[in-house]
Amino acid sequence: MAPAQNRIEISYNGKTVALPLIEGTEAEAAIDIRNLRQQTGLITFDPGYANTGACKSAITFIDGEQGILRYRGYPIEDLAEKSTFLEVAWLLIHGELPSRPELESFSGEITRHTLLHENFARFFSALPKDAHPMPVCAAAVAAMATFYQEPESDDTIHKTVIRLLAKMPTIAAYSYKHYIGQPFIYPRNDLDYCSNFVRMMFATPCEEYEIDPLYAKTLDLLLILHADHEQNCSTSTVRMVGSSQANLFASISSGISALWGPLHGGANQKVIEMLEWIAQNDGNADRFVARAKDKNDTTRLMGFGHRVYKSYDPRATILKKYCEQILAKVPAGSPSAKLFDIARKLEEIALSDEYFVKRKLYPNVDFYSGVIYKAMGIPTNMFTVMFALGRMPGWVAQWLESRRDPDFKIGRPRQIYVGATKR
Ligand code: ACO
């Protein structure tokens, strides 16, 4: 039995049982309840899993009280300043930053797998013209399992990961081109990951398209900031689906669907819709904040609050700085500049309002990301797709970690049944 300081005792029905305590490398302690039901007949009740550690993970560390986010031990601020998205993708998936030859080979492989099978053109054309790009992407990623049917093994999984990371920008751009009725633009192998994506989104076959390096750089940064965030709703979904040993494409497709919801990745779209609504109505940020506080009104201040961060989301701090740089390029008084002004005003009001202070509600990553996308010309319904593009390496890393976990088990929570008894 574990020594007294490493266990917790609970008494129930006249019986005392000792449950072991486990501790992570950042001194987070947890009660190991794996044998709880067997020993006591009890289960735990934790809606939304706010107190439940579903796995051990060595990928991402968050301290929500202090606003700390690290991938594999590296602070997000350092990675945002010094790395590229593909470096960060390698770091998340392999656990270490890549050497120069590793990065070159990884980038080369990704570059050479960006093309989609030509039959995908028919797949896109079968969908309604006004289809939202998120379910289109989820369906396209699931459909990749039909094009690449080799069984998953250590040898083939590497190629599956490369295909996912390489083809996701092409799928994302095609889902947009389908939506606006323009021809698909093939990827180009001489361009880096983000420049290629920007070109596939905005170029047309009729004229030369010049890629703005600031936009490609900003996009790269946005993808880094979204690359992983430990056991959130979509990542837990990827792990849950993967726990049935469903393949990687199916697991990631379900993660994209989970991310679409407005309380998760869909919040960036909701933030812009909220800012536009305020701009089109009276432009009065105070009045909107009052509605968000009113318990008889379902309005929430979108882009504010977070299940884990109870202080400023570090990603929001970085994005606010970039927002200023990007917004410096758009004319004063333009719609994007107006939205940025409203966002700043909302933030200022909320941060000094007792309602938000008491509940520790601060801007999250989505609060400023939408304003940046908007200024770059990325349409609102593509915002969550951009998030999915960034989250891809995190999902992959978490899925791989879960498969290799010695504690691996199919995910299967229990319930407290409150329905009718036998009748
Ligand atoms: N506006 C107004 N009130 C809020 C907000 C908000 N954005 N967020 C939380 N609250 C209030 C709740 O009404 C609740 O008040 P109460 O204690 O009086 O009942 C209290 O703060 C706690 O809120 P919960 O919903 O219980 O917190 P939870 O951790 O479950 O939810 C969430 C977190 C979903 C992010 C929530 O803050 C929210 O809905 N925010 C707006 C949507 C958003 O921006 N989502 C993006 C999250 S980041 C991401 O997924 C990438």
Residues whose N, C-alpha, C, O or C-beta is under 5 A from the ligand:
A	BS01	ACO	P262 L263 H264 G265 A267 A292 T299 R300 L301 M302 G303 F304 G305 H306 R307 R359 N364
